[in-house]
């Protein structure tokens, strides 16, 4: 891989806007969340790499060894709808920081039948 290209700020924003067909960039301070390395990155941090003869430039995550593409960079508040309906992504923020947990419901689970539900504290009038 070649080294990042040094661009002035105005040109960097133009390149981000032109190459990122998935999301809009209002400024270089806009944040994205990389779903591969789980880091927040800004337009200032994204690396602009000189492309091959077919393309002028391409963008790369600044995190070492992260192989993500622009498709993997989502808005911080974007709700990502997983392709299958049983998988959910939960954002957890606590004293240790922020993390994302993927919850998957296996096909082995069966739906609880009404007769199996337990009601606690239920009393009948005599």
FENSULCOR-V760404 format. One line per field, one symbol per residue. ss: DSSP state (@ for helix, = for strand, . for the rest). A space follows every 10 residues. Layout:
ss=???
This chain:
ss=...=....@@ @@@@@@@@@. .......... ====.....= ==....==== ......==== .........@ @@==...... ......==== ====..==== ====...... ...@@@.... ......
